[in-house]
Amino acid sequence: MTHRLYIDLPLQEGHLIDLPEDAVRHVQVLRLQPGSPVVVFNGRGGEWQSSIGHIGRNDAQVRVGVYHPRNCEVAWRVTLAVGMPANDRMDGLVEKATELGVDAVQPLVTERSVLRLAGERAVRKREHWQSIAAAAAQQCGRTRLPRVEPVRPLGEWLARLPHGVLDSRWLLSLRGAKAVVDLAAQGGPATLIALSGPEGGLTAAEEVAALNHGFIAAGLGPRVLRADTAPIALLAHLSLLGDAIGRA
């Protein structure tokens, strides 16, 4: 098995790159040696067959090899806008969403949010979630890194959405919703913004606000899913359906 390393730097064949601190630790944990083959990627598409160069006590280098334009993205470019679930559930949500091909994650503060972030704490959490996305992309084979956007209140985020943009906007809801399977079957690959609530869901007023900004109520079935389950169920369906379209 050839290990993968995420390096947030411009990469070019033949260059000798000093690894960032987190990648150095990863190389040390894996007990790689000079000359060990690795695959490196920078999250901007494609990957490079490479090898470990120097390894020191606190530093390491990689020699960038041949570039391969590998792409394993799903057909839908999905932005997941989610009322942040509390405790470590948001960590797991970012990890699984990355594995399932999400393009961006937008953390939201809503009326019923248990997790409320602002200021420096929100900045640190965003950086933490971005590192989780990088680790998940490294593990699952993706060559593009999803973005974790700054934490925003729901109303402010809705107001920032552009008008007249040709995207799909789905609001995960139990109120008069169309089935996700039917909505997904109506069109081919698209840009999708999926809005999902926190524990307790969005309030009726918040759902109305979303509908007024071009969202369509979309349902995942009669069961009430947890705040960290519903978005993953949606992404899993779109990922499998998109892969099937790609094979057709």
C-alpha positions as CSV (number, residue, x, y, z in Angstrom):
1,M,0.0,0.0,0.0
2,T,1.4,3.4,-1.0
3,H,0.6,6.1,1.6
4,R,-0.9,9.5,0.7
5,L,0.3,12.8,2.0
6,Y,-1.6,16.1,1.9
7,I,0.7,19.1,1.3
8,D,-0.8,22.5,1.1
9,L,1.9,23.8,-1.3
10,P,2.3,24.2,-5.0
11,L,3.7,20.9,-6.3
12,Q,5.9,20.3,-9.4
13,E,7.6,17.2,-10.7
14,G,11.3,17.0,-9.6
15,H,11.1,19.4,-6.8
16,L,12.3,18.6,-3.3
17,I,9.7,19.8,-0.8
18,D,10.1,20.4,3.0
19,L,7.1,18.7,4.6
20,P,4.9,20.7,6.9
21,E,4.8,19.7,10.6
22,D,1.7,17.6,10.5
23,A,3.0,15.7,7.4
24,V,6.3,15.1,9.2
25,R,4.5,13.6,12.1
26,H,2.5,11.4,9.8
27,V,5.7,10.1,8.0
28,Q,7.2,9.4,11.4
29,V,4.1,7.5,12.7
30,L,4.1,5.4,9.5
31,R,7.9,4.7,10.0
32,L,8.6,5.6,6.4
33,Q,12.2,5.6,5.3
34,P,14.2,7.6,2.6
35,G,13.1,6.2,-0.7
36,S,9.7,5.0,0.5
37,P,7.1,5.6,-2.2
38,V,4.3,8.0,-1.4
39,V,1.5,9.8,-3.2
40,V,1.2,13.5,-2.6
41,F,-1.6,15.9,-3.4
42,N,-2.4,19.5,-2.6
43,G,-6.2,19.4,-2.7
44,R,-6.4,21.3,-6.0
45,G,-6.8,18.3,-8.3
46,G,-4.6,15.4,-9.3
47,E,-1.8,13.7,-7.4
48,W,2.0,13.0,-7.8
49,Q,3.7,9.6,-7.4
50,S,6.6,10.6,-5.2
51,S,9.2,9.3,-2.7
52,I,10.5,10.3,0.7
53,G,13.8,12.1,0.7
54,H,15.5,13.2,3.9
55,I,14.0,12.3,7.2
56,G,15.3,13.9,10.4
57,R,14.2,14.0,14.0
58,N,11.9,17.0,13.4
59,D,11.9,17.4,9.7
60,A,11.4,15.5,6.4
61,Q,11.4,16.0,2.7
62,V,9.6,14.5,-0.3
63,R,10.8,14.4,-3.9
64,V,7.8,15.1,-6.1
65,G,7.4,12.7,-8.9
66,V,5.2,12.1,-11.9
67,Y,1.8,13.9,-12.0
68,H,-1.4,12.0,-12.5
69,P,-4.7,13.9,-13.2
70,R,-6.7,11.5,-11.0
71,N,-10.3,12.6,-10.3
72,C,-12.7,10.8,-8.0
73,E,-15.2,13.6,-7.4
74,V,-18.9,13.0,-7.4
75,A,-21.2,14.3,-10.1
76,W,-22.9,16.8,-7.8
77,R,-21.0,19.8,-6.4
78,V,-22.6,19.9,-3.0
79,T,-22.3,22.7,-0.5
80,L,-23.6,21.4,2.8
81,A,-25.0,24.2,5.0
82,V,-25.7,22.7,8.4
83,G,-26.8,23.9,11.8
84,M,-23.8,22.6,13.8
85,P,-24.5,19.6,15.9
86,A,-22.9,19.7,19.4
87,N,-20.0,17.9,21.0
88,D,-17.9,15.9,18.6
89,R,-20.7,15.2,16.1
90,M,-19.7,18.1,13.9
91,D,-16.2,16.5,13.7
92,G,-17.7,13.3,12.4
93,L,-20.0,15.1,10.1
94,V,-17.1,16.9,8.4
95,E,-15.1,13.7,8.1
96,K,-17.9,11.6,6.6
97,A,-19.1,14.4,4.3
98,T,-15.6,14.7,2.9
99,E,-15.5,10.9,2.3
100,L,-18.8,11.2,0.4
101,G,-17.6,14.0,-1.9
102,V,-18.9,17.2,-0.4
103,D,-17.5,20.3,-2.1
104,A,-17.9,22.7,0.8
105,V,-19.3,22.8,4.4
106,Q,-21.0,25.9,5.7
107,P,-21.4,25.8,9.5
108,L,-24.4,27.7,10.7
109,V,-25.8,29.1,14.0
110,T,-29.6,28.8,14.1
111,E,-32.3,29.5,16.7
112,R,-32.1,26.0,18.2
113,S,-28.4,25.5,17.9
114,V,-26.8,24.0,21.0
115,L,-23.3,24.8,19.7
116,R,-22.9,28.5,19.4
117,L,-19.6,29.9,18.1
118,A,-18.3,33.4,17.5
119,G,-15.0,35.3,17.4
120,E,-11.7,33.6,17.9
121,R,-13.4,30.3,19.0
122,A,-15.3,30.1,15.7
123,V,-12.0,30.7,13.8
124,R,-10.2,27.9,15.7
125,K,-13.1,25.5,15.2
126,R,-13.1,26.2,11.5
127,E,-9.4,25.5,11.3
128,H,-9.9,22.3,13.2
129,W,-12.7,21.2,10.9
130,Q,-10.5,22.0,7.8
131,S,-7.8,19.8,9.2
132,I,-10.3,17.0,9.7
133,A,-11.4,17.4,6.0
134,A,-7.7,17.2,4.9
135,A,-7.1,14.0,6.9
136,A,-10.3,12.5,5.5
137,A,-9.4,13.4,1.9
138,Q,-5.9,11.9,2.5
139,Q,-7.4,8.7,3.7
140,C,-10.2,8.2,1.2
141,G,-8.3,9.1,-2.0
142,R,-9.8,12.4,-3.0
143,T,-7.6,14.9,-4.8
144,R,-9.7,17.9,-4.1
145,L,-10.1,19.3,-0.6
146,P,-13.5,20.5,0.4
147,R,-13.7,24.0,1.9
148,V,-15.0,24.7,5.4
149,E,-16.5,28.1,5.3
150,P,-16.5,30.6,8.2
151,V,-19.3,30.1,10.8
152,R,-22.3,32.3,10.1
153,P,-25.7,32.9,11.6
154,L,-28.4,31.4,9.3
155,G,-30.1,34.7,8.5
156,E,-26.8,36.4,7.5
157,W,-25.8,33.4,5.3
158,L,-29.2,33.4,3.5
159,A,-28.9,37.1,2.8
160,R,-25.4,36.5,1.2
161,L,-26.7,33.9,-1.2
162,P,-26.5,35.3,-4.8
163,H,-29.7,35.9,-6.8
164,G,-30.2,34.5,-10.3
165,V,-27.6,31.7,-9.9
166,L,-28.4,28.4,-11.7
167,D,-28.0,26.1,-8.7
168,S,-30.4,23.7,-6.9
169,R,-31.3,24.5,-3.3
170,W,-32.7,21.9,-1.1
171,L,-34.0,22.3,2.5
172,L,-34.0,19.0,4.4
173,S,-37.5,19.1,6.0
174,L,-40.4,17.0,7.1
175,R,-42.9,19.7,6.2
176,G,-44.5,19.1,2.8
177,A,-41.3,17.9,1.3
178,K,-40.6,16.3,-2.0
179,A,-38.6,13.1,-1.8
180,V,-34.9,13.5,-2.4
181,V,-34.9,10.4,-4.7
182,D,-37.4,12.1,-6.9
183,L,-35.6,15.5,-6.9
184,A,-32.3,13.9,-7.7
185,A,-33.8,11.9,-10.6
186,Q,-35.2,15.0,-12.2
187,G,-31.9,16.3,-13.4
188,G,-28.3,15.4,-14.2
189,P,-25.2,16.6,-12.4
190,A,-25.7,20.0,-10.8
191,T,-24.5,22.5,-8.2
192,L,-26.5,21.9,-5.1
193,I,-26.8,23.8,-1.8
194,A,-28.3,21.5,0.9
195,L,-29.5,23.1,4.1
196,S,-30.0,21.0,7.2
197,G,-30.9,21.9,10.7
198,P,-29.3,21.3,14.2
199,E,-30.7,19.2,17.0
200,G,-34.4,20.0,17.1
201,G,-34.4,21.1,13.5
202,L,-35.0,24.5,12.0
203,T,-37.9,26.6,13.3
204,A,-40.9,27.1,11.0
205,A,-39.8,30.8,10.5
206,E,-36.3,29.7,9.5
207,E,-37.7,27.2,7.0
208,V,-40.0,29.9,5.5
209,A,-36.9,32.2,5.2
210,A,-35.0,29.5,3.4
211,L,-38.0,28.9,1.0
212,N,-38.1,32.6,0.3
213,H,-34.4,32.4,-0.8
214,G,-35.2,29.7,-3.4
215,F,-34.9,26.5,-1.4
216,I,-37.2,23.5,-2.1
217,A,-38.3,21.3,0.8
218,A,-36.7,17.9,0.4
219,G,-37.5,14.8,2.4
220,L,-35.4,11.7,3.3
221,G,-38.4,9.6,4.3
222,P,-40.8,9.3,7.3
223,R,-38.1,8.8,10.0
224,V,-36.8,11.6,12.0
225,L,-33.0,11.6,11.5
226,R,-30.4,13.1,13.8
227,A,-28.7,16.4,12.9
228,D,-25.5,14.5,12.0
229,T,-27.3,11.7,10.2
230,A,-29.6,13.5,7.7
231,P,-26.8,15.3,5.7
232,I,-24.8,12.1,5.5
233,A,-27.9,10.2,4.2
234,L,-28.3,12.8,1.5
235,L,-24.7,12.8,0.5
236,A,-24.6,9.0,0.4
237,H,-27.5,8.9,-2.0
238,L,-26.0,11.6,-4.3
239,S,-22.6,9.9,-4.2
240,L,-23.9,6.5,-5.2
241,L,-26.3,8.0,-7.9
242,G,-23.5,10.2,-9.2
243,D,-21.1,7.3,-9.5
244,A,-23.7,5.3,-11.4
245,I,-24.1,8.2,-13.8
246,G,-20.4,8.4,-14.3
247,R,-20.2,4.7,-15.2
248,A,-23.2,4.8,-17.6
